[in-house]
Amino acid sequence: MTIHRLEHWEWGCFCSFASRQLIGKRAGIESLALDLGCLLSVNQVPIHGLYYDPTRDVLEIRLADILHRIHRPREMYVDNLLHGLVNFTVIDAGGARQIVMIHESLMLAAPQDGNSASGTPPTNRHHLKMPHGF
């Protein structure tokens, strides 16, 4: 894993790029602050995109039915592997950390013979390759 800090001028480009790469994935968001402790905002919710508005100084994380806003972000760190984005962290003006964890949507194979409800195992089994870390 490689973690690096994004410069402020890179935030808009990162959000545009990440929004395209995150289609079909899920996100969890944890908020860490000294006065609040650790709060789980959302867990495994489909992610629709990221947007940074430099005029209002707000980062928006668009999830299914949820708009998570981070006002006055000051630092952004990206953690990625060779195959893509794993998570990123945003630190706001108050020092609170918003950790966004990206998860692959697990797609299960459909039964091949249509008799899986009858109790007989399918004749042609497909093995799913689990994502790294499971």
C-alpha positions as CSV (number, residue, x, y, z in Angstrom):
1,M,0.0,0.0,0.0
2,T,1.1,3.5,-0.8
3,I,-0.2,6.4,1.2
4,H,0.5,9.9,0.0
5,R,-0.7,13.4,0.7
6,L,-2.5,15.2,-2.1
7,E,-1.8,18.8,-2.6
8,H,-4.7,21.2,-2.4
9,W,-4.7,21.9,-6.2
10,E,-5.0,18.1,-6.9
11,W,-8.3,17.7,-5.0
12,G,-10.6,18.5,-7.8
13,C,-8.8,16.2,-10.3
14,F,-8.7,13.4,-7.7
15,C,-12.4,13.7,-7.1
16,S,-13.2,13.5,-10.8
17,F,-10.9,10.5,-11.3
18,A,-12.0,8.7,-8.2
19,S,-15.7,9.2,-9.1
20,R,-15.2,7.3,-12.3
21,Q,-13.2,4.5,-10.6
22,L,-15.7,4.0,-7.8
23,I,-18.7,3.2,-9.9
24,G,-20.3,0.0,-8.5
25,K,-18.3,0.1,-5.3
26,R,-19.3,0.6,-1.7
27,A,-18.0,3.0,1.0
28,G,-17.8,3.2,4.7
29,I,-17.1,6.5,6.5
30,E,-15.7,6.8,10.0
31,S,-15.3,10.2,11.7
32,L,-12.6,10.5,14.3
33,A,-12.4,13.6,16.6
34,L,-11.0,14.2,20.0
35,D,-14.2,15.6,21.4
36,L,-16.5,13.0,19.8
37,G,-14.3,9.8,19.6
38,C,-14.9,7.4,16.8
39,L,-18.3,7.5,15.0
40,L,-19.3,5.3,12.1
41,S,-21.3,7.5,9.7
42,V,-22.1,4.9,7.1
43,N,-21.1,1.3,6.4
44,Q,-21.0,-0.4,3.0
45,V,-23.2,2.1,1.2
46,P,-23.1,2.3,-2.7
47,I,-20.9,5.3,-3.6
48,H,-21.9,7.6,-6.5
49,G,-19.1,10.1,-6.5
50,L,-16.9,12.7,-5.0
51,Y,-16.9,16.5,-5.6
52,Y,-14.7,19.2,-4.2
53,D,-16.1,22.8,-4.5
54,P,-13.2,25.2,-3.9
55,T,-15.5,28.2,-3.8
56,R,-17.5,26.9,-0.8
57,D,-14.5,25.0,0.5
58,V,-16.4,21.7,0.9
59,L,-15.8,18.1,-0.1
60,E,-18.9,16.2,-0.9
61,I,-19.1,12.4,-0.9
62,R,-22.2,11.3,-2.7
63,L,-23.6,8.0,-1.5
64,A,-26.9,6.2,-2.1
65,D,-29.5,8.5,-0.4
66,I,-26.8,10.2,1.6
67,L,-24.7,13.4,1.0
68,H,-21.7,13.4,3.4
69,R,-20.1,16.9,3.5
70,I,-16.7,17.8,4.9
71,H,-16.5,21.6,5.4
72,R,-13.2,23.4,5.3
73,P,-11.0,20.3,4.5
74,R,-7.3,21.0,5.2
75,E,-5.5,17.8,4.3
76,M,-6.2,14.8,2.1
77,Y,-4.4,11.4,2.2
78,V,-4.9,8.7,-0.4
79,D,-4.2,5.0,0.2
80,N,-4.0,2.9,-2.9
81,L,-2.8,-0.4,-4.1
82,L,-1.6,-1.3,-7.6
83,H,-5.2,-2.3,-8.6
84,G,-6.9,0.8,-7.3
85,L,-8.1,3.0,-4.5
86,V,-8.4,1.4,-1.0
87,N,-9.3,4.4,1.1
88,F,-8.7,8.1,1.7
89,T,-8.6,10.3,4.7
90,V,-9.7,14.0,4.9
91,I,-8.7,16.2,7.9
92,D,-10.9,19.2,8.4
93,A,-10.1,22.6,10.0
94,G,-11.0,21.3,13.4
95,G,-8.6,18.4,13.2
96,A,-11.4,15.8,12.8
97,R,-10.5,12.9,10.4
98,Q,-13.0,11.5,8.0
99,I,-11.8,8.0,6.9
100,V,-13.5,6.7,3.7
101,M,-13.0,3.0,3.2
102,I,-13.7,1.6,-0.3
103,H,-15.1,-1.9,-0.6
104,E,-15.6,-4.0,-3.7
105,S,-19.2,-5.2,-4.3
106,L,-19.2,-9.0,-4.1
107,M,-21.0,-10.5,-7.1
108,L,-22.2,-14.0,-6.5
109,A,-22.6,-16.5,-9.4
110,A,-26.1,-17.6,-10.3
111,P,-27.0,-21.3,-10.1
112,Q,-26.3,-23.0,-13.4
113,D,-29.0,-25.6,-13.5
114,G,-31.8,-23.7,-11.8
115,N,-32.4,-26.6,-9.2
116,S,-30.6,-25.0,-6.3
117,A,-34.0,-24.6,-4.5
118,S,-34.6,-28.3,-4.7
119,G,-31.7,-29.2,-2.5
120,T,-29.6,-30.8,-5.2
121,P,-26.3,-29.1,-5.7
122,P,-25.6,-27.5,-9.0
123,T,-23.6,-29.7,-11.4
124,N,-21.2,-27.0,-12.5
125,R,-19.8,-25.1,-9.5
126,H,-18.0,-21.8,-10.0
127,H,-15.4,-20.8,-7.5
128,L,-15.3,-17.1,-6.6
129,K,-12.0,-15.5,-6.1
130,M,-12.2,-13.5,-2.8
131,P,-10.7,-10.0,-2.7
132,H,-7.3,-9.7,-1.0
133,G,-7.7,-9.5,2.8
134,F,-10.6,-11.9,3.2
